[in-house]
Amino acid sequence: MINTNPQKIEEILNRGVDEVIDKEHLENKLKSGKQLRIKLGIDPTSPNIHIGRAIPLLKLKDFQDLGHKIVLIIGDFTGVIGDTSDKDSERPMLDERLVKQNMKTYIKQAEKILDIRKCEVHYNSKWLKKLDFTEISKQADCFSLNEFISRENISKRLDAGKRISLRELLYPLMQGYDSVAVKADVEIGGTDQRFNLLAGRQLQRYYKQEPQDIITNPLIEGLDGRKMSSSWGNTINLFDSANEMFGKVMSLKDEFIIKYFNLVTRVDVTEIKKYEAGLSHGENPRNMKAILAKEVVKMFHGDKQAEKAEEEFNRIFRDKQKPLEIPEFAGDREEYFYPELLHVSGVAPSVSEAKRLIIGGAVEINGKVDRDWKKSINIKDEKEIKVGKRKFIKIKIK
């Protein structure tokens, strides 16, 4: 049974939405009671799905709650090829083995938002690997080079004299053909995906299908104020622990609080307007951020974990105490190169990032800042390491 509640339809078409193509057409289809096929494709270019990608996933959940069929495409083929829609330089092709490794937990991550049992899940290598040059040439004939290079990020790169590979021209064909393969009625994606989404409409016309409607969502800023991106490490990931997620949201810049409420929660919009009014009248942003952090954690970890995460955050930052539980790392040798130790123990994503954190004074060993990144650390005697404001670990030998 399809829910055609006008209020729900209005929210689907407006909340967290930048543009709808064709809005009137889609609204009429939603009111008709017909079950629609709602498509989202995700390329596994990183092992983590971050909260920016949760924006279209939440929109899928809204459609799923009304009874529509969700079609989730894991881009195991397109992930190798690489989409540069959101990049200011050429994205290199990825190794197939890396893409397979990245996508291992994508379904489990999507399950944090969607009822995956009611979804169709596809891997686009199933159909894209079968296309030959004749078919690809026919698809390419549907588009002009001018249409491709007039895209903002592509034209900027051309003006700057940066390289654009012919491979990049083919990516929109692949994403567009995904829509043909699954007979999508609606496709959802970020504003940076607009050309690729429109390519789906064009190719569906070529293959005598009704062109899909499109919903684009705004892109969201990460923890450093730039666009959220796994390559920049400024993300809140769906698989972050409750404590890590709460702390990351609390570190968000104040100007993004309301945007996050609208895009990555389902707090009622009337309540969000009250929060916005409160901020404009001088209410402490920290209080609003705490509400936001709790809502975000609740969505991915549940009420109980959200409560515990708030208590732990207050314990560390308000009461200046150590966490109740500090994770441990047991090394298999007595000495480690300092940056290596931070990396293998899991408190730094890479050795180079560990070096940067050490030089920047963000690392404490047994309560003292140690900036000497060239040294080795002996772990024969247990050590407590703190990285930044939130990461603690006890280091000992096995």
KENU-795093 format. One record per residue (C-alpha): x, y, z; residue number from 0; residue in one letter. Coordinates in nm, 2 decimals, always signed. Layout:
# residues N
+--------+--------+--------+-----+---------+
!      x !      y !      z ! num ! residuo !
+--------+--------+--------+-----+---------+
!      X !      Y !      Z ! NUM !       A !
...
+--------+--------+--------+-----+---------+
This chain:
# residues 398
+--------+--------+--------+-----+---------+
!      x !      y !      z ! num ! residuo !
+--------+--------+--------+-----+---------+
!  +0.00 !  +0.00 !  +0.00 !   0 !       M !
!  +0.15 !  +0.33 !  -0.11 !   1 !       I !
!  +0.10 !  +0.63 !  +0.13 !   2 !       N !
!  -0.01 !  +0.94 !  -0.06 !   3 !       T !
!  -0.03 !  +1.17 !  +0.24 !   4 !       N !
!  +0.01 !  +1.53 !  +0.09 !   5 !       P !
!  +0.22 !  +1.65 !  +0.38 !   6 !       Q !
!  +0.46 !  +1.36 !  +0.35 !   7 !       K !
!  +0.49 !  +1.42 !  -0.03 !   8 !       I !
!  +0.55 !  +1.79 !  +0.03 !   9 !       E !
!  +0.83 !  +1.71 !  +0.28 !  10 !       E !
!  +0.99 !  +1.46 !  +0.04 !  11 !       I !
!  +1.00 !  +1.72 !  -0.24 !  12 !       L !
!  +1.13 !  +2.00 !  -0.02 !  13 !       N !
!  +1.33 !  +1.90 !  +0.28 !  14 !       R !
!  +1.70 !  +1.87 !  +0.21 !  15 !       G !
!  +1.63 !  +1.93 !  -0.16 !  16 !       V !
!  +1.81 !  +2.17 !  -0.39 !  17 !       D !
!  +1.62 !  +2.09 !  -0.71 !  18 !       E !
!  +1.35 !  +1.86 !  -0.85 !  19 !       V !
!  +1.34 !  +1.77 !  -1.22 !  20 !       I !
!  +1.05 !  +1.74 !  -1.31 !  21 !       D !
!  +0.87 !  +1.85 !  -0.99 !  22 !       K !
!  +0.52 !  +1.87 !  -1.11 !  23 !       E !
!  +0.55 !  +1.53 !  -1.29 !  24 !       H !
!  +0.70 !  +1.36 !  -0.98 !  25 !       L !
!  +0.44 !  +1.51 !  -0.75 !  26 !       E !
!  +0.16 !  +1.38 !  -0.97 !  27 !       N !
!  +0.32 !  +1.03 !  -0.97 !  28 !       K !
!  +0.36 !  +1.03 !  -0.59 !  29 !       L !
!  -0.01 !  +1.13 !  -0.56 !  30 !       K !
!  -0.12 !  +0.85 !  -0.80 !  31 !       S !
!  -0.05 !  +0.57 !  -0.56 !  32 !       G !
!  +0.18 !  +0.39 !  -0.80 !  33 !       K !
!  +0.49 !  +0.23 !  -0.65 !  34 !       Q !
!  +0.80 !  +0.41 !  -0.79 !  35 !       L !
!  +1.15 !  +0.28 !  -0.83 !  36 !       R !
!  +1.39 !  +0.52 !  -0.65 !  37 !       I !
!  +1.75 !  +0.48 !  -0.74 !  38 !       K !
!  +2.08 !  +0.58 !  -0.56 !  39 !       L !
!  +2.42 !  +0.48 !  -0.67 !  40 !       G !
!  +2.72 !  +0.48 !  -0.44 !  41 !       I !
!  +3.08 !  +0.43 !  -0.55 !  42 !       D !
!  +3.30 !  +0.25 !  -0.30 !  43 !       P !
!  +3.60 !  +0.49 !  -0.33 !  44 !       T !
!  +3.65 !  +0.47 !  +0.05 !  45 !       S !
!  +3.57 !  +0.20 !  +0.31 !  46 !       P !
!  +3.34 !  +0.44 !  +0.50 !  47 !       N !
!  +3.00 !  +0.59 !  +0.40 !  48 !       I !
!  +3.01 !  +0.94 !  +0.57 !  49 !       H !
!  +2.72 !  +1.14 !  +0.69 !  50 !       I !
!  +2.72 !  +1.36 !  +0.37 !  51 !       G !
!  +2.62 !  +1.04 !  +0.18 !  52 !       R !
!  +2.35 !  +0.98 !  +0.45 !  53 !       A !
!  +2.16 !  +1.28 !  +0.31 !  54 !       I !
!  +2.04 !  +1.09 !  +0.00 !  55 !       P !
!  +2.01 !  +0.77 !  +0.20 !  56 !       L !
!  +1.77 !  +0.95 !  +0.44 !  57 !       L !
!  +1.57 !  +1.06 !  +0.13 !  58 !       K !
!  +1.55 !  +0.70 !  +0.02 !  59 !       L !
!  +1.42 !  +0.61 !  +0.37 !  60 !       K !
!  +1.15 !  +0.88 !  +0.33 !  61 !       D !
!  +1.04 !  +0.72 !  +0.00 !  62 !       F !
!  +1.07 !  +0.37 !  +0.16 !  63 !       Q !
!  +0.84 !  +0.48 !  +0.44 !  64 !       D !
!  +0.58 !  +0.57 !  +0.18 !  65 !       L !
!  +0.60 !  +0.22 !  +0.03 !  66 !       G !
!  +0.82 !  +0.28 !  -0.27 !  67 !       H !
!  +1.08 !  +0.04 !  -0.40 !  68 !       K !
!  +1.44 !  +0.15 !  -0.32 !  69 !       I !
!  +1.71 !  +0.05 !  -0.57 !  70 !       V !
!  +2.06 !  +0.08 !  -0.43 !  71 !       L !
!  +2.35 !  +0.04 !  -0.67 !  72 !       I !
!  +2.70 !  -0.03 !  -0.54 !  73 !       I !
!  +2.93 !  +0.11 !  -0.81 !  74 !       G !
!  +3.19 !  -0.17 !  -0.81 !  75 !       D !
!  +3.26 !  -0.08 !  -1.18 !  76 !       F !
!  +3.22 !  +0.30 !  -1.17 !  77 !       T !
!  +3.42 !  +0.31 !  -0.85 !  78 !       G !
!  +3.72 !  +0.18 !  -1.05 !  79 !       V !
!  +3.67 !  +0.42 !  -1.33 !  80 !       I !
!  +3.62 !  +0.73 !  -1.11 !  81 !       G !
!  +3.38 !  +1.02 !  -1.11 !  82 !       D !
!  +3.54 !  +1.37 !  -1.11 !  83 !       T !
!  +3.21 !  +1.56 !  -1.08 !  84 !       S !
!  +3.31 !  +1.69 !  -0.74 !  85 !       D !
!  +3.69 !  +1.72 !  -0.80 !  86 !       K !
!  +3.91 !  +2.00 !  -0.92 !  87 !       D !
!  +4.16 !  +1.76 !  -1.06 !  88 !       S !
!  +4.16 !  +1.42 !  -1.24 !  89 !       E !
!  +4.06 !  +1.13 !  -1.02 !  90 !       R !
!  +4.29 !  +0.83 !  -1.08 !  91 !       P !
!  +4.15 !  +0.49 !  -1.17 !  92 !       M !
!  +4.13 !  +0.27 !  -0.86 !  93 !       L !
!  +4.25 !  -0.09 !  -0.83 !  94 !       D !
!  +3.96 !  -0.34 !  -0.85 !  95 !       E !
!  +4.09 !  -0.52 !  -0.54 !  96 !       R !
!  +4.08 !  -0.19 !  -0.34 !  97 !       L !
!  +3.72 !  -0.12 !  -0.46 !  98 !       V !
!  +3.62 !  -0.47 !  -0.35 !  99 !       K !
!  +3.78 !  -0.42 !  -0.01 ! 100 !       Q !
!  +3.61 !  -0.08 !  +0.03 ! 101 !       N !
!  +3.26 !  -0.21 !  -0.04 ! 102 !       M !
!  +3.27 !  -0.51 !  +0.20 ! 103 !       K !
!  +3.06 !  -0.33 !  +0.46 ! 104 !       T !
!  +2.86 !  -0.09 !  +0.24 ! 105 !       Y !
!  +2.54 !  -0.29 !  +0.28 ! 106 !       I !
!  +2.58 !  -0.30 !  +0.66 ! 107 !       K !
!  +2.64 !  +0.07 !  +0.66 ! 108 !       Q !
!  +2.34 !  +0.14 !  +0.45 ! 109 !       A !
!  +2.13 !  -0.08 !  +0.68 ! 110 !       E !
!  +2.18 !  +0.19 !  +0.95 ! 111 !       K !
!  +1.92 !  +0.39 !  +0.76 ! 112 !       I !
!  +1.74 !  +0.17 !  +0.52 ! 113 !       L !
!  +1.54 !  -0.16 !  +0.57 ! 114 !       D !
!  +1.77 !  -0.34 !  +0.33 ! 115 !       I !
!  +1.54 !  -0.64 !  +0.31 ! 116 !       R !
!  +1.29 !  -0.43 !  +0.12 ! 117 !       K !
!  +1.55 !  -0.29 !  -0.12 ! 118 !       C !
!  +1.69 !  -0.41 !  -0.45 ! 119 !       E !
!  +2.07 !  -0.41 !  -0.43 ! 120 !       V !
!  +2.27 !  -0.43 !  -0.75 ! 121 !       H !
!  +2.64 !  -0.41 !  -0.85 ! 122 !       Y !
!  +2.68 !  -0.22 !  -1.17 ! 123 !       N !
!  +2.97 !  -0.44 !  -1.31 ! 124 !       S !
!  +2.69 !  -0.69 !  -1.39 ! 125 !       K !
!  +2.58 !  -0.48 !  -1.69 ! 126 !       W !
!  +2.86 !  -0.23 !  -1.75 ! 127 !       L !
!  +3.12 !  -0.50 !  -1.82 ! 128 !       K !
!  +2.90 !  -0.64 !  -2.10 ! 129 !       K !
!  +2.88 !  -0.32 !  -2.30 ! 130 !       L !
!  +3.09 !  -0.32 !  -2.62 ! 131 !       D !
!  +3.23 !  -0.03 !  -2.82 ! 132 !       F !
!  +2.93 !  -0.03 !  -3.06 ! 133 !       T !
!  +2.69 !  +0.02 !  -2.78 ! 134 !       E !
!  +2.90 !  +0.28 !  -2.60 ! 135 !       I !
!  +2.94 !  +0.47 !  -2.92 ! 136 !       S !
!  +2.57 !  +0.49 !  -2.97 ! 137 !       K !
!  +2.53 !  +0.61 !  -2.61 ! 138 !       Q !
!  +2.80 !  +0.87 !  -2.65 ! 139 !       A !
!  +2.62 !  +1.00 !  -2.96 ! 140 !       D !
!  +2.34 !  +1.12 !  -2.73 ! 141 !       C !
!  +2.57 !  +1.39 !  -2.59 ! 142 !       F !
!  +2.79 !  +1.67 !  -2.73 ! 143 !       S !
!  +3.14 !  +1.75 !  -2.60 ! 144 !       L !
!  +3.02 !  +2.11 !  -2.54 ! 145 !       N !
!  +2.76 !  +1.98 !  -2.29 ! 146 !       E !
!  +3.04 !  +1.80 !  -2.10 ! 147 !       F !
!  +3.30 !  +2.08 !  -2.09 ! 148 !       I !
!  +3.04 !  +2.35 !  -2.00 ! 149 !       S !
!  +3.01 !  +2.19 !  -1.65 ! 150 !       R !
!  +3.15 !  +2.43 !  -1.39 ! 151 !       E !
!  +3.43 !  +2.22 !  -1.25 ! 152 !       N !
!  +3.53 !  +2.09 !  -1.59 ! 153 !       I !
!  +3.54 !  +2.44 !  -1.74 ! 154 !       S !
!  +3.75 !  +2.57 !  -1.45 ! 155 !       K !
!  +4.00 !  +2.29 !  -1.50 ! 156 !       R !
!  +4.02 !  +2.37 !  -1.87 ! 157 !       L !
!  +4.07 !  +2.74 !  -1.80 ! 158 !       D !
!  +4.35 !  +2.64 !  -1.56 ! 159 !       A !
!  +4.52 !  +2.43 !  -1.82 ! 160 !       G !
!  +4.46 !  +2.11 !  -1.61 ! 161 !       K !
!  +4.44 !  +1.77 !  -1.78 ! 162 !       R !
!  +4.10 !  +1.61 !  -1.85 ! 163 !       I !
!  +4.11 !  +1.25 !  -1.96 ! 164 !       S !
!  +3.88 !  +1.10 !  -2.22 ! 165 !       L !
!  +3.78 !  +0.84 !  -1.95 ! 166 !       R !
!  +3.61 !  +1.12 !  -1.75 ! 167 !       E !
!  +3.38 !  +1.19 !  -2.05 ! 168 !       L !
!  +3.26 !  +0.83 !  -2.03 ! 169 !       L !
!  +3.16 !  +0.83 !  -1.66 ! 170 !       Y !
!  +2.82 !  +1.00 !  -1.71 ! 171 !       P !
!  +2.73 !  +0.74 !  -1.97 ! 172 !       L !
!  +2.79 !  +0.46 !  -1.71 ! 173 !       M !
!  +2.58 !  +0.63 !  -1.44 ! 174 !       Q !
!  +2.31 !  +0.71 !  -1.69 ! 175 !       G !
!  +2.31 !  +0.35 !  -1.81 ! 176 !       Y !
!  +2.26 !  +0.23 !  -1.46 ! 177 !       D !
!  +1.92 !  +0.41 !  -1.47 ! 178 !       S !
!  +1.83 !  +0.22 !  -1.79 ! 179 !       V !
!  +1.94 !  -0.11 !  -1.64 ! 180 !       A !
!  +1.72 !  -0.08 !  -1.33 ! 181 !       V !
!  +1.44 !  +0.12 !  -1.50 ! 182 !       K !
!  +1.46 !  +0.40 !  -1.25 ! 183 !       A !
!  +1.16 !  +0.63 !  -1.20 ! 184 !       D !
!  +1.35 !  +0.87 !  -0.97 ! 185 !       V !
!  +1.72 !  +0.91 !  -0.91 ! 186 !       E !
!  +1.87 !  +1.09 !  -0.61 ! 187 !       I !
!  +2.21 !  +1.25 !  -0.59 ! 188 !       G !
!  +2.41 !  +1.56 !  -0.48 ! 189 !       G !
!  +2.41 !  +1.89 !  -0.67 ! 190 !       T !
!  +2.76 !  +1.79 !  -0.81 ! 191 !       D !
!  +2.59 !  +1.49 !  -0.98 ! 192 !       Q !
!  +2.34 !  +1.70 !  -1.18 ! 193 !       R !
!  +2.50 !  +1.63 !  -1.52 ! 194 !       F !
!  +2.52 !  +1.26 !  -1.45 ! 195 !       N !
!  +2.16 !  +1.25 !  -1.33 ! 196 !       L !
!  +2.05 !  +1.42 !  -1.65 ! 197 !       L !
!  +2.25 !  +1.17 !  -1.85 ! 198 !       A !
!  +2.02 !  +0.90 !  -1.71 ! 199 !       G !
!  +1.71 !  +1.09 !  -1.84 ! 200 !       R !
!  +1.88 !  +1.12 !  -2.18 ! 201 !       Q !
!  +1.98 !  +0.76 !  -2.21 ! 202 !       L !
!  +1.64 !  +0.64 !  -2.09 ! 203 !       Q !
!  +1.48 !  +0.83 !  -2.38 ! 204 !       R !
!  +1.73 !  +0.66 !  -2.62 ! 205 !       Y !
!  +1.63 !  +0.32 !  -2.49 ! 206 !       Y !
!  +1.26 !  +0.41 !  -2.51 ! 207 !       K !
!  +1.20 !  +0.43 !  -2.14 ! 208 !       Q !
!  +1.02 !  +0.71 !  -1.96 ! 209 !       E !
!  +1.29 !  +0.95 !  -1.83 ! 210 !       P !
!  +1.35 !  +0.95 !  -1.46 ! 211 !       Q !
!  +1.27 !  +1.24 !  -1.23 ! 212 !       D !
!  +1.56 !  +1.38 !  -1.04 ! 213 !       I !
!  +1.61 !  +1.50 !  -0.68 ! 214 !       I !
!  +1.93 !  +1.67 !  -0.60 ! 215 !       T !
!  +2.04 !  +1.74 !  -0.24 ! 216 !       N !
!  +2.28 !  +2.01 !  -0.11 ! 217 !       P !
!  +2.64 !  +1.90 !  -0.03 ! 218 !       L !
!  +2.74 !  +1.93 !  +0.34 ! 219 !       I !
!  +3.04 !  +2.08 !  +0.50 ! 220 !       E !
!  +3.28 !  +1.87 !  +0.69 ! 221 !       G !
!  +3.45 !  +1.93 !  +1.03 ! 222 !       L !
!  +3.70 !  +2.18 !  +0.89 ! 223 !       D !
!  +3.44 !  +2.38 !  +0.70 ! 224 !       G !
!  +3.53 !  +2.24 !  +0.35 ! 225 !       R !
!  +3.30 !  +2.01 !  +0.16 ! 226 !       K !
!  +3.28 !  +1.67 !  +0.35 ! 227 !       M !
!  +3.52 !  +1.43 !  +0.17 ! 228 !       S !
!  +3.68 !  +1.11 !  +0.27 ! 229 !       S !
!  +4.00 !  +1.22 !  +0.09 ! 230 !       S !
!  +4.02 !  +1.52 !  +0.32 ! 231 !       W !
!  +3.95 !  +1.32 !  +0.64 ! 232 !       G !
!  +3.69 !  +1.58 !  +0.76 ! 233 !       N !
!  +3.41 !  +1.33 !  +0.78 ! 234 !       T !
!  +3.16 !  +1.19 !  +1.03 ! 235 !       I !
!  +3.13 !  +0.82 !  +0.93 ! 236 !       N !
!  +2.82 !  +0.60 !  +0.98 ! 237 !       L !
!  +3.05 !  +0.34 !  +1.14 ! 238 !       F !
!  +3.20 !  +0.58 !  +1.39 ! 239 !       D !
!  +3.15 !  +0.48 !  +1.75 ! 240 !       S !
!  +2.88 !  +0.67 !  +1.94 ! 241 !       A !
!  +3.14 !  +0.86 !  +2.14 ! 242 !       N !
!  +3.34 !  +0.95 !  +1.83 ! 243 !       E !
!  +3.03 !  +1.06 !  +1.64 ! 244 !       M !
!  +2.91 !  +1.28 !  +1.93 ! 245 !       F !
!  +3.25 !  +1.44 !  +1.97 ! 246 !       G !
!  +3.28 !  +1.51 !  +1.60 ! 247 !       K !
!  +2.94 !  +1.68 !  +1.58 ! 248 !       V !
!  +3.03 !  +1.89 !  +1.89 ! 249 !       M !
!  +3.34 !  +2.01 !  +1.70 ! 250 !       S !
!  +3.13 !  +2.13 !  +1.41 ! 251 !       L !
!  +3.14 !  +2.50 !  +1.32 ! 252 !       K !
!  +2.84 !  +2.69 !  +1.47 ! 253 !       D !
!  +2.72 !  +2.82 !  +1.13 ! 254 !       E !
!  +2.64 !  +2.47 !  +1.02 ! 255 !       F !
!  +2.42 !  +2.36 !  +1.31 ! 256 !       I !
!  +2.08 !  +2.44 !  +1.14 ! 257 !       I !
!  +2.19 !  +2.30 !  +0.81 ! 258 !       K !
!  +2.29 !  +1.97 !  +0.98 ! 259 !       Y !
!  +1.95 !  +1.96 !  +1.16 ! 260 !       F !
!  +1.77 !  +1.99 !  +0.83 ! 261 !       N !
!  +1.99 !  +1.75 !  +0.62 ! 262 !       L !
!  +2.11 !  +1.47 !  +0.85 ! 263 !       V !
!  +1.83 !  +1.44 !  +1.10 ! 264 !       T !
!  +1.46 !  +1.40 !  +1.09 ! 265 !       R !
!  +1.38 !  +1.64 !  +1.37 ! 266 !       V !
!  +1.05 !  +1.81 !  +1.28 ! 267 !       D !
!  +1.11 !  +2.13 !  +1.08 ! 268 !       V !
!  +0.89 !  +2.34 !  +1.32 ! 269 !       T !
!  +1.13 !  +2.24 !  +1.60 ! 270 !       E !
!  +1.43 !  +2.33 !  +1.39 ! 271 !       I !
!  +1.28 !  +2.68 !  +1.33 ! 272 !       K !
!  +1.27 !  +2.72 !  +1.71 ! 273 !       K !
!  +1.63 !  +2.63 !  +1.74 ! 274 !       Y !
!  +1.72 !  +2.87 !  +1.46 ! 275 !       E !
!  +1.53 !  +3.15 !  +1.63 ! 276 !       A !
!  +1.70 !  +3.07 !  +1.96 ! 277 !       G !
!  +2.04 !  +3.09 !  +1.80 ! 278 !       L !
!  +1.95 !  +3.43 !  +1.64 ! 279 !       S !
!  +1.85 !  +3.56 !  +1.98 ! 280 !       H !
!  +2.18 !  +3.47 !  +2.14 ! 281 !       G !
!  +2.13 !  +3.12 !  +2.28 ! 282 !       E !
!  +2.46 !  +2.94 !  +2.34 ! 283 !       N !
!  +2.54 !  +2.74 !  +2.02 ! 284 !       P !
!  +2.70 !  +2.47 !  +2.23 ! 285 !       R !
!  +2.35 !  +2.38 !  +2.38 ! 286 !       N !
!  +2.21 !  +2.34 !  +2.03 ! 287 !       M !
!  +2.51 !  +2.14 !  +1.91 ! 288 !       K !
!  +2.46 !  +1.90 !  +2.20 ! 289 !       A !
!  +2.10 !  +1.85 !  +2.09 ! 290 !       I !
!  +2.21 !  +1.79 !  +1.73 ! 291 !       L !
!  +2.49 !  +1.55 !  +1.84 ! 292 !       A !
!  +2.24 !  +1.35 !  +2.04 ! 293 !       K !
!  +2.00 !  +1.33 !  +1.75 ! 294 !       E !
!  +2.27 !  +1.22 !  +1.51 ! 295 !       V !
!  +2.40 !  +0.95 !  +1.75 ! 296 !       V !
!  +2.05 !  +0.84 !  +1.83 ! 297 !       K !
!  +1.98 !  +0.78 !  +1.45 ! 298 !       M !
!  +2.28 !  +0.55 !  +1.41 ! 299 !       F !
!  +2.33 !  +0.40 !  +1.76 ! 300 !       H !
!  +2.00 !  +0.43 !  +1.94 ! 301 !       G !
!  +1.87 !  +0.63 !  +2.25 ! 302 !       D !
!  +2.08 !  +0.45 !  +2.51 ! 303 !       K !
!  +2.41 !  +0.50 !  +2.33 ! 304 !       Q !
!  +2.33 !  +0.87 !  +2.26 ! 305 !       A !
!  +2.28 !  +0.92 !  +2.64 ! 306 !       E !
!  +2.60 !  +0.75 !  +2.72 ! 307 !       K !
!  +2.79 !  +0.95 !  +2.45 ! 308 !       A !
!  +2.67 !  +1.28 !  +2.59 ! 309 !       E !
!  +2.77 !  +1.17 !  +2.95 ! 310 !       E !
!  +3.12 !  +1.07 !  +2.83 ! 311 !       E !
!  +3.16 !  +1.39 !  +2.63 ! 312 !       F !
!  +3.07 !  +1.60 !  +2.94 ! 313 !       N !
!  +3.30 !  +1.39 !  +3.15 ! 314 !       R !
!  +3.60 !  +1.47 !  +2.93 ! 315 !       I !
!  +3.53 !  +1.83 !  +2.82 ! 316 !       F !
!  +3.33 !  +1.98 !  +3.09 ! 317 !       R !
!  +3.46 !  +1.79 !  +3.40 ! 318 !       D !
!  +3.81 !  +1.75 !  +3.26 ! 319 !       K !
!  +3.83 !  +1.38 !  +3.35 ! 320 !       Q !
!  +3.95 !  +1.09 !  +3.15 ! 321 !       K !
!  +3.71 !  +0.86 !  +2.97 ! 322 !       P !
!  +3.56 !  +0.58 !  +3.17 ! 323 !       L !
!  +3.69 !  +0.32 !  +2.92 ! 324 !       E !
!  +4.02 !  +0.37 !  +2.74 ! 325 !       I !
!  +4.09 !  +0.13 !  +2.46 ! 326 !       P !
!  +4.42 !  -0.07 !  +2.47 ! 327 !       E !
!  +4.68 !  -0.16 !  +2.21 ! 328 !       F !
!  +4.92 !  -0.44 !  +2.27 ! 329 !       A !
!  +5.23 !  -0.42 !  +2.05 ! 330 !       G !
!  +5.43 !  -0.72 !  +1.94 ! 331 !       D !
!  +5.77 !  -0.56 !  +2.00 ! 332 !       R !
!  +5.93 !  -0.32 !  +2.26 ! 333 !       E !
!  +6.01 !  -0.03 !  +2.04 ! 334 !       E !
!  +5.81 !  +0.16 !  +1.77 ! 335 !       Y !
!  +5.89 !  +0.46 !  +1.55 ! 336 !       F !
!  +5.67 !  +0.73 !  +1.71 ! 337 !       Y !
!  +5.45 !  +0.81 !  +1.41 ! 338 !       P !
!  +5.42 !  +0.44 !  +1.33 ! 339 !       E !
!  +5.30 !  +0.36 !  +1.68 ! 340 !       L !
!  +5.01 !  +0.61 !  +1.65 ! 341 !       L !
!  +4.91 !  +0.46 !  +1.31 ! 342 !       H !
!  +4.92 !  +0.09 !  +1.41 ! 343 !       V !
!  +4.74 !  +0.16 !  +1.74 ! 344 !       S !
!  +4.46 !  +0.32 !  +1.54 ! 345 !       G !
!  +4.47 !  +0.68 !  +1.67 ! 346 !       V !
!  +4.61 !  +0.82 !  +1.34 ! 347 !       A !
!  +4.49 !  +0.72 !  +0.99 ! 348 !       P !
!  +4.84 !  +0.71 !  +0.85 ! 349 !       S !
!  +5.20 !  +0.76 !  +0.94 ! 350 !       V !
!  +5.22 !  +1.09 !  +0.76 ! 351 !       S !
!  +4.91 !  +1.22 !  +0.95 ! 352 !       E !
!  +5.06 !  +1.09 !  +1.27 ! 353 !       A !
!  +5.38 !  +1.30 !  +1.20 ! 354 !       K !
!  +5.17 !  +1.61 !  +1.13 ! 355 !       R !
!  +4.98 !  +1.56 !  +1.46 ! 356 !       L !
!  +5.30 !  +1.52 !  +1.66 ! 357 !       I !
!  +5.47 !  +1.83 !  +1.51 ! 358 !       I !
!  +5.15 !  +2.02 !  +1.58 ! 359 !       G !
!  +5.16 !  +1.94 !  +1.95 ! 360 !       G !
!  +4.84 !  +1.74 !  +1.93 ! 361 !       A !
!  +4.99 !  +1.43 !  +2.10 ! 362 !       V !
!  +5.05 !  +1.37 !  +2.47 ! 363 !       E !
!  +5.23 !  +1.08 !  +2.62 ! 364 !       I !
!  +5.15 !  +1.03 !  +2.99 ! 365 !       N !
!  +5.01 !  +1.38 !  +3.01 ! 366 !       G !
!  +5.30 !  +1.56 !  +2.84 ! 367 !       K !
!  +5.31 !  +1.70 !  +2.48 ! 368 !       V !
!  +5.59 !  +1.53 !  +2.28 ! 369 !       D !
!  +5.67 !  +1.69 !  +1.94 ! 370 !       R !
!  +5.98 !  +1.48 !  +1.86 ! 371 !       D !
!  +5.85 !  +1.27 !  +1.57 ! 372 !       W !
!  +6.19 !  +1.12 !  +1.49 ! 373 !       K !
!  +6.22 !  +0.93 !  +1.81 ! 374 !       K !
!  +6.13 !  +0.57 !  +1.89 ! 375 !       S !
!  +5.89 !  +0.49 !  +2.18 ! 376 !       I !
!  +5.96 !  +0.20 !  +2.42 ! 377 !       N !
!  +5.64 !  +0.04 !  +2.53 ! 378 !       I !
!  +5.79 !  -0.20 !  +2.78 ! 379 !       K !
!  +5.63 !  +0.02 !  +3.05 ! 380 !       D !
!  +5.26 !  +0.09 !  +2.98 ! 381 !       E !
!  +5.20 !  +0.44 !  +2.83 ! 382 !       K !
!  +4.88 !  +0.64 !  +2.79 ! 383 !       E !
!  +4.86 !  +0.84 !  +2.47 ! 384 !       I !
!  +4.61 !  +1.12 !  +2.40 ! 385 !       K !
!  +4.57 !  +1.25 !  +2.04 ! 386 !       V !
!  +4.37 !  +1.57 !  +2.00 ! 387 !       G !
!  +4.09 !  +1.63 !  +2.25 ! 388 !       K !
!  +3.90 !  +1.31 !  +2.21 ! 389 !       R !
!  +4.13 !  +1.01 !  +2.14 ! 390 !       K !
!  +4.29 !  +0.81 !  +2.42 ! 391 !       F !
!  +4.47 !  +0.48 !  +2.41 ! 392 !       I !
!  +4.68 !  +0.27 !  +2.65 ! 393 !       K !
!  +4.99 !  +0.12 !  +2.49 ! 394 !       I !
!  +5.16 !  -0.19 !  +2.63 ! 395 !       K !
!  +5.36 !  -0.49 !  +2.50 ! 396 !       I !
!  +5.19 !  -0.82 !  +2.46 ! 397 !       K !
+--------+--------+--------+-----+---------+
